């Protein structure tokens, strides 16, 4: 499976709070430890790796410490970094979260969000054209950090379709026209509502929105994730697959898990309904953990047995 998207680092500072600062009405956190994980498109890579898929990633990074960290984290899970393009003027996204007593206190980000330059876009397309046939499925993980420009995204979709490869997108923003002709998109209810200028409150709104997405953007399958209600899909008819989450501790990265597990199941020749059921199980495992988490096949199997 090939992932193309905005790579970032999810940085967690873990500690405890016993007092309020005398300088301002804020908590003083005594930091005991910190962890750095692959975030954004990197979390999709992490999820696929946990499932046992063979994964490659195409992205643009900067000349900064965070970029070096990303390379080390990818090497740590035996994912090749040969398709990472360095653009001198960029700062790779790093989101730092301070956690006390399992609660996020504050988050601060360091990053570039301007669109990548033409040279980087041309480099991505050249790489993609030369390797597209090595993969069963292509996943675009758009975090709106400037990698997936309109022209680049449309070119990637065109090349994937020409080579008969399913291309799935986790979309960002209000205008989905750059994702036109993709196999499917994975917006949540709020995102789908914004993209179709509607408010999804009931099945009637949902049906209108999901049909509208399919028609407007010429998708093979239209899909909307419904949080605690599951996942809705529409090709010729509407189906809603109920959620399989027992306990929800943290939804961080749940969208990444949906994209990764859908791609994984489709690459194993599952049909769309089977793929959605599998994705529901995977996200059920992940939201029961704290932080950007992953689900292994063993965890998913155990989880499924616990539901019976």
C-alpha positions as a Markdown table, in Angstrom:
| # | Residue | x | y | z |
|---|---|---|---|---|
| 1 | Unk | 0.0 | 0.0 | 0.0 |
| 2 | Unk | 1.3 | 3.5 | -0.9 |
| 3 | Unk | 0.5 | 6.5 | 1.4 |
| 4 | Unk | 0.9 | 10.0 | 0.1 |
| 5 | Unk | 0.3 | 12.9 | 2.5 |
| 6 | Unk | 1.3 | 15.4 | 5.1 |
| 7 | Unk | 3.8 | 13.7 | 7.5 |
| 8 | Unk | 4.0 | 15.1 | 11.0 |
| 9 | Unk | 5.1 | 14.2 | 14.5 |
| 10 | Unk | 2.7 | 13.8 | 17.4 |
| 11 | Unk | 4.7 | 14.7 | 20.5 |
| 12 | Unk | 3.4 | 14.0 | 23.9 |
| 13 | Unk | 4.7 | 15.5 | 27.2 |
| 14 | Unk | 3.4 | 13.4 | 30.1 |
| 15 | Unk | 3.3 | 14.8 | 33.6 |
| 16 | Unk | 1.2 | 15.8 | 36.7 |
| 17 | Unk | -0.2 | 19.0 | 38.1 |
| 18 | Unk | -0.1 | 19.9 | 41.8 |
| 19 | Unk | -0.3 | 23.7 | 41.7 |
| 20 | Unk | -1.4 | 26.7 | 39.8 |
| 21 | Unk | 1.3 | 29.1 | 38.5 |
| 22 | Unk | 1.8 | 32.4 | 40.6 |
| 23 | Unk | 2.5 | 34.2 | 37.2 |
| 24 | Unk | -0.8 | 33.5 | 35.5 |
| 25 | Unk | -4.0 | 31.4 | 36.1 |
| 26 | Unk | -2.5 | 28.3 | 34.5 |
| 27 | Unk | -1.6 | 24.8 | 35.6 |
| 28 | Unk | 2.1 | 24.0 | 36.3 |
| 29 | Unk | 2.8 | 20.6 | 34.8 |
| 30 | Unk | 5.8 | 18.6 | 36.1 |
| 31 | Unk | 6.9 | 16.7 | 33.0 |
| 32 | Unk | 8.0 | 13.1 | 33.8 |
| 33 | Unk | 8.5 | 11.8 | 30.2 |
| 34 | Unk | 7.8 | 12.5 | 26.6 |
| 35 | Unk | 7.1 | 10.4 | 23.5 |
| 36 | Unk | 7.2 | 11.1 | 19.8 |
| 37 | Unk | 5.0 | 9.2 | 17.3 |
| 38 | Unk | 4.4 | 9.4 | 13.6 |
| 39 | Unk | 1.3 | 11.7 | 13.0 |
| 40 | Unk | -0.8 | 12.8 | 10.1 |
| 41 | Unk | -0.1 | 10.6 | 7.1 |
| 42 | Unk | 2.6 | 8.9 | 9.3 |
| 43 | Unk | -0.2 | 7.6 | 11.6 |
| 44 | Unk | -1.8 | 6.0 | 8.5 |
| 45 | Unk | 1.6 | 4.4 | 7.8 |
| 46 | Unk | 1.8 | 3.3 | 11.4 |
| 47 | Unk | -1.7 | 1.8 | 11.3 |
| 48 | Unk | -0.9 | -0.1 | 8.1 |
| 49 | Unk | 2.4 | -1.4 | 9.5 |
| 50 | Unk | 0.6 | -2.6 | 12.7 |
| 51 | Unk | -1.8 | -4.6 | 10.4 |
| 52 | Unk | 1.2 | -6.2 | 8.7 |
| 53 | Unk | 0.9 | -4.4 | 5.3 |
| 54 | Unk | 4.0 | -3.6 | 3.2 |
| 55 | Unk | 3.9 | 0.2 | 3.1 |
| 56 | Unk | 5.7 | 3.0 | 1.3 |
| 57 | Unk | 5.2 | 6.7 | 1.8 |
| 58 | Unk | 5.7 | 9.8 | -0.5 |
| 59 | Unk | 5.9 | 13.2 | 1.2 |
| 60 | Unk | 7.7 | 16.5 | 1.4 |
| 61 | Unk | 9.8 | 17.3 | 4.5 |
| 62 | Unk | 11.9 | 20.3 | 5.5 |
| 63 | Unk | 15.5 | 20.8 | 6.5 |
| 64 | Unk | 14.7 | 20.7 | 10.2 |
| 65 | Unk | 15.1 | 18.6 | 13.4 |
| 66 | Unk | 11.5 | 17.3 | 13.1 |
| 67 | Unk | 12.3 | 15.9 | 9.6 |
| 68 | Unk | 15.2 | 13.9 | 11.0 |
| 69 | Unk | 12.9 | 12.6 | 13.7 |
| 70 | Unk | 10.4 | 11.5 | 11.1 |
| 71 | Unk | 13.1 | 9.6 | 9.2 |
| 72 | Unk | 14.2 | 7.9 | 12.4 |
| 73 | Unk | 10.6 | 7.0 | 13.3 |
| 74 | Unk | 9.9 | 5.5 | 9.8 |
| 75 | Unk | 13.2 | 3.5 | 9.9 |
| 76 | Unk | 12.1 | 2.3 | 13.4 |
| 77 | Unk | 9.1 | 0.5 | 11.8 |
| 78 | Unk | 11.2 | -0.5 | 8.7 |
| 79 | Unk | 9.5 | 1.9 | 6.3 |
| 80 | Unk | 11.8 | 3.2 | 3.5 |
| 81 | Unk | 12.5 | 6.9 | 3.5 |
| 82 | Unk | 13.7 | 7.0 | -0.2 |
| 83 | Unk | 10.5 | 8.8 | -1.4 |
| 84 | Unk | 10.7 | 11.7 | 1.1 |
| 85 | Unk | 11.5 | 14.9 | -0.8 |
| 86 | Unk | 13.3 | 17.7 | 1.0 |
| 87 | Unk | 12.2 | 21.3 | 0.4 |
| 88 | Unk | 14.6 | 23.7 | 2.0 |
| 89 | Unk | 12.2 | 26.4 | 3.1 |
| 90 | Unk | 9.7 | 24.1 | 4.9 |
| 91 | Unk | 9.3 | 23.2 | 8.6 |
| 92 | Unk | 7.9 | 19.7 | 9.1 |
| 93 | Unk | 4.7 | 19.7 | 11.3 |
| 94 | Unk | 5.2 | 18.8 | 15.0 |
| 95 | Unk | 2.2 | 18.9 | 17.3 |
| 96 | Unk | 3.2 | 18.9 | 21.0 |
| 97 | Unk | 0.6 | 18.0 | 23.6 |
| 98 | Unk | 1.0 | 18.4 | 27.3 |
| 99 | Unk | -0.9 | 15.7 | 29.2 |
| 100 | Unk | -1.6 | 15.6 | 32.9 |
| 101 | Unk | -3.7 | 12.9 | 34.6 |
| 102 | Unk | -4.6 | 11.6 | 31.1 |
| 103 | Unk | -6.1 | 14.9 | 30.1 |
| 104 | Unk | -4.7 | 17.2 | 27.4 |
| 105 | Unk | -3.9 | 20.5 | 28.9 |
| 106 | Unk | -2.6 | 22.4 | 25.9 |
| 107 | Unk | -1.2 | 21.8 | 22.4 |
| 108 | Unk | 1.3 | 23.9 | 20.5 |
| 109 | Unk | 2.3 | 23.4 | 16.8 |
| 110 | Unk | 5.5 | 24.2 | 14.8 |
| 111 | Unk | 5.0 | 23.8 | 11.0 |
| 112 | Unk | 4.8 | 25.2 | 7.5 |
| 113 | Unk | 1.3 | 25.2 | 5.9 |
| 114 | Unk | 2.1 | 26.9 | 2.5 |
| 115 | Unk | 1.6 | 24.8 | -0.6 |
| 116 | Unk | 4.7 | 22.9 | -1.6 |
| 117 | Unk | 6.6 | 24.4 | -4.6 |
| 118 | Unk | 6.3 | 23.2 | -8.2 |
| 119 | Unk | 9.7 | 21.5 | -8.1 |
| 120 | Unk | 8.4 | 19.2 | -5.2 |
| 121 | Unk | 5.1 | 18.6 | -7.0 |
| 122 | Unk | 6.9 | 17.5 | -10.2 |
| 123 | Unk | 9.2 | 15.2 | -8.1 |
| 124 | Unk | 6.2 | 13.5 | -6.5 |
| 125 | Unk | 4.5 | 12.9 | -9.8 |
| 126 | Unk | 7.7 | 11.5 | -11.3 |
| 127 | Unk | 8.1 | 9.1 | -8.4 |
| 128 | Unk | 4.4 | 8.1 | -8.4 |
| 129 | Unk | 4.4 | 7.4 | -12.2 |
| 130 | Unk | 7.4 | 5.1 | -11.8 |
| 131 | Unk | 6.1 | 3.1 | -8.8 |
| 132 | Unk | 2.3 | 3.1 | -9.0 |
| 133 | Unk | 2.0 | -0.4 | -10.3 |
| 134 | Unk | 3.9 | -1.8 | -7.2 |
| 135 | Unk | 0.9 | -1.2 | -5.0 |
| 136 | Unk | -2.6 | -2.7 | -4.5 |
| 137 | Unk | -4.1 | 0.5 | -3.1 |
| 138 | Unk | -3.1 | 4.2 | -2.9 |
| 139 | Unk | -4.1 | 6.3 | 0.1 |
| 140 | Unk | -4.1 | 10.1 | 0.2 |
| 141 | Unk | -3.9 | 11.5 | 3.8 |
| 142 | Unk | -4.7 | 15.2 | 3.5 |
| 143 | Unk | -4.1 | 17.3 | 6.6 |
| 144 | Unk | -4.2 | 20.6 | 4.8 |
| 145 | Unk | -0.5 | 21.3 | 5.4 |
| 146 | Unk | 0.2 | 22.2 | 1.7 |
| 147 | Unk | 1.3 | 18.9 | 0.2 |
| 148 | Unk | -1.8 | 17.8 | -1.7 |
| 149 | Unk | -2.4 | 20.9 | -3.9 |
| 150 | Unk | -5.3 | 20.9 | -6.4 |
| 151 | Unk | -3.1 | 20.2 | -9.4 |
| 152 | Unk | -1.1 | 17.5 | -7.7 |
| 153 | Unk | -4.1 | 15.7 | -6.2 |
| 154 | Unk | -5.9 | 15.6 | -9.6 |
| 155 | Unk | -2.8 | 14.3 | -11.3 |
| 156 | Unk | -2.3 | 11.6 | -8.7 |
| 157 | Unk | -6.0 | 10.5 | -9.1 |
| 158 | Unk | -5.7 | 10.5 | -12.9 |
| 159 | Unk | -2.5 | 8.3 | -12.8 |
| 160 | Unk | -4.1 | 5.9 | -10.3 |
| 161 | Unk | -7.3 | 5.5 | -12.4 |
| 162 | Unk | -5.3 | 5.1 | -15.6 |
| 163 | Unk | -3.4 | 2.2 | -13.9 |
| 164 | Unk | -6.7 | 0.8 | -12.5 |
| 165 | Unk | -5.6 | 1.4 | -8.8 |
| 166 | Unk | -8.2 | 2.2 | -6.1 |
| 167 | Unk | -7.3 | 5.6 | -4.6 |
| 168 | Unk | -8.9 | 6.5 | -1.2 |
| 169 | Unk | -8.7 | 9.9 | 0.4 |
| 170 | Unk | -9.1 | 11.3 | 3.9 |
| 171 | Unk | -10.1 | 14.8 | 2.8 |
| 172 | Unk | -9.6 | 18.2 | 4.3 |
| 173 | Unk | -11.2 | 21.6 | 3.8 |
| 174 | Unk | -14.6 | 22.7 | 2.4 |
| 175 | Unk | -14.0 | 22.2 | -1.4 |
| 176 | Unk | -13.7 | 18.6 | -2.4 |
| 177 | Unk | -13.3 | 19.3 | -6.1 |
| 178 | Unk | -9.6 | 18.4 | -5.9 |
| 179 | Unk | -10.6 | 14.8 | -5.0 |
| 180 | Unk | -12.9 | 14.4 | -8.0 |
| 181 | Unk | -12.8 | 10.9 | -9.6 |
| 182 | Unk | -11.2 | 9.2 | -6.5 |
| 183 | Unk | -12.5 | 5.7 | -5.5 |
| 184 | Unk | -13.8 | 7.0 | -2.2 |
| 185 | Unk | -13.5 | 9.8 | 0.4 |
| 186 | Unk | -13.7 | 9.3 | 4.2 |
| 187 | Unk | -15.2 | 12.5 | 5.6 |
| 188 | Unk | -16.9 | 12.6 | 9.0 |
| 189 | Unk | -20.5 | 13.9 | 9.4 |
| 190 | Unk | -19.4 | 17.5 | 10.1 |
| 191 | Unk | -16.9 | 17.6 | 7.2 |
| 192 | Unk | -19.5 | 16.0 | 4.8 |
| 193 | Unk | -22.1 | 18.5 | 5.9 |
| 194 | Unk | -19.7 | 21.4 | 5.3 |
| 195 | Unk | -18.7 | 20.1 | 1.9 |
| 196 | Unk | -22.3 | 19.7 | 0.8 |
| 197 | Unk | -23.5 | 22.9 | 2.5 |
| 198 | Unk | -25.9 | 20.9 | 4.7 |
| 199 | Unk | -26.5 | 19.9 | 8.3 |
| 200 | Unk | -26.7 | 16.1 | 8.7 |
| 201 | Unk | -29.2 | 15.5 | 11.6 |
| 202 | Unk | -31.2 | 12.5 | 10.4 |
| 203 | Unk | -31.2 | 9.8 | 7.7 |
| 204 | Unk | -32.9 | 12.0 | 5.2 |
| 205 | Unk | -30.1 | 14.7 | 5.4 |
| 206 | Unk | -27.5 | 11.9 | 5.4 |
| 207 | Unk | -29.0 | 10.3 | 2.3 |
| 208 | Unk | -29.0 | 13.6 | 0.5 |
| 209 | Unk | -25.4 | 14.5 | 1.5 |
| 210 | Unk | -24.0 | 11.1 | 0.7 |
| 211 | Unk | -25.6 | 11.0 | -2.8 |
| 212 | Unk | -24.5 | 14.6 | -3.4 |
| 213 | Unk | -20.9 | 13.7 | -2.6 |
| 214 | Unk | -21.0 | 10.7 | -5.0 |
| 215 | Unk | -22.5 | 12.7 | -7.8 |
| 216 | Unk | -20.5 | 16.0 | -7.4 |
| 217 | Unk | -17.1 | 14.3 | -7.2 |
| 218 | Unk | -17.8 | 11.2 | -9.4 |
| 219 | Unk | -16.8 | 8.7 | -6.6 |
| 220 | Unk | -17.1 | 4.9 | -7.0 |
| 221 | Unk | -18.4 | 4.7 | -3.4 |
| 222 | Unk | -19.6 | 7.5 | -1.2 |
| 223 | Unk | -18.8 | 7.1 | 2.5 |
| 224 | Unk | -19.4 | 9.2 | 5.6 |
| 225 | Unk | -18.2 | 8.3 | 9.1 |
| 226 | Unk | -20.8 | 8.8 | 11.7 |
| 227 | Unk | -18.7 | 8.7 | 15.0 |
| 228 | Unk | -20.7 | 6.7 | 17.6 |
| 229 | Unk | -23.3 | 5.6 | 14.9 |
| 230 | Unk | -20.8 | 3.9 | 12.6 |
| 231 | Unk | -20.2 | 4.4 | 8.9 |
| 232 | Unk | -22.6 | 5.1 | 6.1 |
| 233 | Unk | -21.8 | 4.0 | 2.5 |
| 234 | Unk | -23.6 | 4.5 | -0.8 |
| 235 | Unk | -22.9 | 3.1 | -4.2 |
| 236 | Unk | -26.3 | 2.0 | -5.5 |
| 237 | Unk | -28.1 | 2.1 | -2.1 |
| 238 | Unk | -27.5 | 3.4 | 1.4 |
| 239 | Unk | -26.1 | 1.1 | 4.1 |
| 240 | Unk | -25.2 | 2.1 | 7.6 |
| 241 | Unk | -22.7 | -0.2 | 9.4 |
| 242 | Unk | -23.1 | 0.4 | 13.2 |
| 243 | Unk | -20.1 | 1.3 | 15.3 |
| 244 | Unk | -18.3 | -1.5 | 17.2 |
| 245 | Unk | -16.7 | 0.7 | 19.9 |
| 246 | Unk | -17.3 | -0.3 | 23.5 |
| 247 | Unk | -15.4 | 2.4 | 25.3 |
| 248 | Unk | -14.2 | 5.6 | 23.8 |
| 249 | Unk | -11.1 | 7.2 | 25.6 |
| 250 | Unk | -9.6 | 9.2 | 22.8 |
| 251 | Unk | -10.6 | 9.8 | 19.1 |
| 252 | Unk | -7.2 | 11.1 | 18.1 |
| 253 | Unk | -6.2 | 9.5 | 14.9 |
| 254 | Unk | -9.5 | 7.6 | 14.4 |
| 255 | Unk | -9.8 | 9.0 | 10.9 |
| 256 | Unk | -6.3 | 7.7 | 10.1 |
| 257 | Unk | -7.3 | 4.2 | 11.3 |
| 258 | Unk | -10.5 | 4.2 | 9.2 |
| 259 | Unk | -8.4 | 5.2 | 6.0 |
| 260 | Unk | -5.7 | 2.6 | 6.7 |
| 261 | Unk | -8.0 | -0.3 | 7.6 |
| 262 | Unk | -10.3 | 0.4 | 4.6 |
| 263 | Unk | -7.3 | 0.4 | 2.3 |
| 264 | Unk | -5.9 | -2.7 | 4.0 |
| 265 | Unk | -9.1 | -4.7 | 3.6 |
| 266 | Unk | -9.6 | -3.6 | 0.0 |
| 267 | Unk | -6.0 | -4.6 | -0.8 |
| 268 | Unk | -7.0 | -8.1 | 0.5 |
| 269 | Unk | -9.8 | -8.2 | -2.1 |
| 270 | Unk | -12.6 | -7.6 | 0.4 |
| 271 | Unk | -15.7 | -5.9 | -0.9 |
| 272 | Unk | -16.7 | -2.5 | 0.4 |
| 273 | Unk | -19.1 | -3.7 | 3.0 |
| 274 | Unk | -16.6 | -6.2 | 4.4 |
| 275 | Unk | -13.9 | -3.4 | 4.4 |
| 276 | Unk | -16.2 | -1.1 | 6.3 |
| 277 | Unk | -17.0 | -3.8 | 8.9 |
| 278 | Unk | -13.2 | -4.4 | 9.3 |
| 279 | Unk | -12.6 | -0.6 | 9.6 |
| 280 | Unk | -15.3 | -0.3 | 12.3 |
| 281 | Unk | -13.5 | -3.1 | 14.3 |
| 282 | Unk | -10.1 | -1.4 | 13.9 |
| 283 | Unk | -11.4 | 2.0 | 15.0 |
| 284 | Unk | -13.2 | 0.4 | 18.0 |
| 285 | Unk | -9.8 | -0.9 | 19.2 |
| 286 | Unk | -8.0 | 2.4 | 18.6 |
| 287 | Unk | -10.5 | 4.8 | 20.3 |
| 288 | Unk | -10.2 | 2.6 | 23.4 |
| 289 | Unk | -6.5 | 3.7 | 23.7 |
| 290 | Unk | -5.0 | 7.1 | 24.6 |
| 291 | Unk | -3.1 | 9.1 | 21.9 |
| 292 | Unk | -2.6 | 8.4 | 18.2 |
| 293 | Unk | -2.9 | 4.6 | 18.4 |
| 294 | Unk | -2.9 | 1.6 | 16.1 |
| 295 | Unk | -4.7 | -1.8 | 16.0 |
| 296 | Unk | -3.0 | -5.1 | 15.1 |
| 297 | Unk | -4.8 | -8.0 | 13.5 |
| 298 | Unk | -4.6 | -10.0 | 16.7 |
| 299 | Unk | -6.1 | -7.1 | 18.7 |
| 300 | Unk | -8.9 | -6.8 | 16.1 |
| 301 | Unk | -9.6 | -10.5 | 16.3 |
| 302 | Unk | -9.7 | -10.5 | 20.1 |
| 303 | Unk | -11.9 | -7.4 | 20.0 |
| 304 | Unk | -14.4 | -9.0 | 17.6 |
| 305 | Unk | -14.6 | -12.1 | 19.9 |
| 306 | Unk | -15.3 | -9.9 | 22.9 |
| 307 | Unk | -18.3 | -8.4 | 21.1 |
| 308 | Unk | -20.0 | -11.8 | 20.8 |
